[in-house]
């Protein structure tokens, strides 16, 4: 039975943050800039750490090694964009 205002729970009886399930971390492939923009700063740091482990575990010159390097580059760019000061138009009296 669903009670209004109650958090939704998954099939295992546990709910994620705000009752949502967490997305799985990609096992292979490259993260796009558009995809990384949807993640929180905490999630970006988590992905960065996972890619560091993937880089260490892969052989230099392998496909996995290249993907890990590309992902680290893209994630670093996304983190830097998130932390960079944003342009704010000047407010005040008009001249």
C-alpha positions as CSV (number, residue, x, y, z in Angstrom):
1,X,0.0,0.0,0.0
2,X,1.3,3.4,-0.9
3,X,0.9,6.1,1.7
4,X,1.0,9.7,0.5
5,X,4.2,11.5,1.6
6,X,6.1,8.2,2.2
7,X,9.3,7.5,0.4
8,X,9.1,5.0,-2.4
9,X,11.2,1.8,-1.7
10,X,12.8,-0.5,-4.2
11,X,12.1,-4.2,-4.4
12,X,14.7,-4.9,-1.8
13,X,12.8,-2.7,0.7
14,X,15.5,0.0,0.7
15,X,15.0,3.5,-0.8
16,X,17.7,5.7,-2.2
17,X,18.0,9.4,-1.5
18,X,14.6,11.0,-1.9
19,X,13.2,7.6,-2.7
20,X,15.0,7.4,-6.0
21,X,17.3,4.6,-7.2
22,X,20.9,5.4,-7.8
23,X,22.1,5.1,-11.4
24,X,24.7,2.4,-12.1
25,X,28.2,3.4,-12.9
26,X,29.1,2.7,-16.5
27,X,31.4,-0.3,-16.9
28,X,32.8,0.8,-20.3
29,X,32.5,3.7,-22.7
30,X,33.2,7.4,-22.5
31,X,31.1,9.9,-20.5
32,X,29.9,12.8,-22.6
33,X,29.9,16.4,-21.5
34,X,26.1,16.5,-21.6
35,X,25.8,13.4,-19.5
36,X,28.3,14.7,-16.9
37,X,26.4,18.0,-16.6
38,X,23.5,16.1,-15.1
39,X,25.5,14.7,-12.2
40,X,26.1,16.4,-8.8
41,X,29.6,17.5,-7.7
42,X,29.7,14.6,-5.3
43,X,28.8,12.1,-8.1
44,X,31.5,13.6,-10.3
45,X,34.1,13.1,-7.6
46,X,32.9,9.5,-7.2
47,X,33.1,8.9,-10.9
48,X,36.6,10.4,-11.0
49,X,37.8,8.0,-8.3
50,X,36.2,5.0,-10.1
51,X,38.0,6.0,-13.3
52,X,41.3,6.3,-11.4
53,X,40.9,2.7,-10.2
54,X,40.0,1.7,-13.8
55,X,43.2,3.4,-15.1
56,X,45.4,1.7,-12.6
57,X,43.9,-1.7,-13.4
58,X,44.3,-1.4,-17.1
59,X,47.4,-2.0,-19.3
60,X,48.9,1.1,-20.9
61,X,47.9,1.2,-24.6
62,X,44.7,-0.9,-24.1
63,X,41.2,0.3,-25.0
64,X,40.3,0.4,-21.3
65,X,43.3,2.6,-20.5
66,X,42.4,5.0,-23.3
67,X,38.7,5.2,-22.1
68,X,39.8,5.8,-18.5
69,X,42.1,8.7,-19.6
70,X,39.4,10.2,-21.7
71,X,36.8,9.9,-18.9
72,X,39.3,11.5,-16.4
73,X,39.8,14.4,-18.8
74,X,36.0,14.9,-19.3
75,X,35.2,14.5,-15.6
76,X,37.9,17.0,-14.7
77,X,36.5,19.5,-17.1
78,X,33.0,19.0,-15.7
79,X,34.3,19.5,-12.1
80,X,36.2,22.6,-13.1
81,X,33.2,24.1,-14.9
82,X,31.1,23.5,-11.8
83,X,33.6,25.1,-9.5
84,X,34.5,28.1,-11.8
85,X,33.0,31.4,-10.8
86,X,30.0,32.2,-12.9
87,X,29.6,35.5,-14.7
88,X,26.9,37.6,-13.1
89,X,25.8,40.8,-14.8
90,X,26.3,44.0,-12.8
91,X,23.2,45.1,-11.0
92,X,22.6,48.6,-9.7
93,X,21.8,52.0,-11.0
94,X,21.7,52.4,-14.7
95,X,24.2,54.8,-16.3
